Amino acid sequence: MDSTMLLFLSVLVLMLLAMAIAVDEEASNDRIAKLPGQPELDVAQFSGYVSVNREASLFYWLVEAAGDREKKPLVLWLNGGPGCSSIGYGAMQELGQFQVSLDGETLITNPYSWNQEANLLFLDSPAGVGFSFSADNFTRYGDHSTAHESYTFLKRWFKRFPWYKGRAFYIAGESYAGHYIPSLAEVILKKNSRKKNPVINLQGILMGNPNLDRASELKGRALYWWSHGLISDDTFQGLTSPLCSSPKTYRAKACEPYFRTYLQEEAGNVNLFNVLLTACETEEVSKFCLDGITSKYLNRKDVQQAFHANPTAWTLCSSPIQHNYSLPAKGKSMLPTLKLLIRSDLQIWIYSGDADSTIPFIATRTAISKLHLEMNAKWYPWGHKNTISGWSEIYEGMTFATIRGCGHDVPMYAPAQALDMFKHFLARRPLPKYTK
């Protein structure tokens, strides 16, 4: 080997070492030493910003797995809205390592955190949600732009955390993430098809009480509200009329009186996200009313500094994004995208808390029926610790499950059952049948 080649190889090695050191430093800078009020735990945490274009950066929080983090998969969690924070809801109120204590000052350990089974990556998306920021006044958002923004985030995030490249990767979330997740999964599959060794090793998606198909949801909500005694026969007839039950003929002004009657007169103070409970009062703090103390904690200066977040007037949901998010996107059916994902052989599970009236399980079952999938296992009760936890049905390419007596945010209302379901999802095992 001549001296020129030796010099070239030496320079190349030095460049690679410099790049590796730069990556290590960047990830190290994102490491969270300790959050204010956090109990002592031997779990690594990272948070920070990843730029997705000249105007926008997305904020993430990585909570690594408790034990064998090198062997366990990576799960991206997305909340819906559109415009609500995955940090504030998913991480802090549902399935993350910590929750804010009822005094609003300290954190407590969540004994049912999903990081027992996976490394958890929470993402505030699109830009403008939570700690994520954008300079474009949130006027361009829809499912397409949000998916590509999230894909760019992932591509750059994996460069910062190269030890996750090629790791089994899943996307999970709830509510309007029923749009976010399939849209992002489709982008990943298309991008991966052009690469020999893709770094994003997408294995499956998991969606809770998801927005999937507006036609099914319009009819499903009305039927759920009526069957649970929340509305009168007259309101039910109005909501199931062609003007209120079909996206093609829907007229907001014609339907508004029925929704107003439902919300202001007939439903009372029922919690629409869990009809077995009353709605949370503005200042109420309890096991299922955590919005106020979560917002208080995440608005603390010392907390934002510990998270490496920009000083922010933090809110659970972004009003500008909720108001400006593309109406055609909200009305789009995700069933064609789901059909494509099913053909790709991904692990696809959908679950529904059966006490949720906002995206009720009736609507989700109706949407799934439109896919005309072959059935592998008929409707059966599944159990957790000798108790019926819900019901499940297994199709060719998809599993559907309900969680009994549970509201919209399933890991909040039924944490043990949700964790059990998550374990079976990752293991590609059917939920266990309930036996007496």
Secondary structure, DSSP 4 states (H G I P E B T S, - for coil): --HHHHHHHHHHHHHHHHHHHHHHHHHHHTB----TTPPP----EEEEEEE-SSSEEEEEEEE--SS-TTTS-EEEEE--TTTB-TIIIIIIIISSSEEE-TTSSSEEE-TT-GGGTSEEEEEE-STTSTT-EESSTT-S-SHHHHHHHHHHHHHHHHHHSGGGTTSEEEEEEETTHHHHHHHHHHHHHHHHTT-SS-S-EEEEEEEES----HHHHHHHHHHHHHHTTSS-HHHHHHHTSHHHH-TTT--HHHHHHHHHHIIIIISTTEETTEEEEEPPPTT--BTTB-HHHHHHHHT-HHHHHHTTPPP----SB-HHHHHHS-HHHHH---HHHHHHHHHTT-EEEEEEETT-SSS-HHHHHHHHHTT-PPEEEEEEEEEETTEEEEEEEEETTEEEEEETT--SSHHHHSHHHHHHHHHHHHHT-PPPBP--
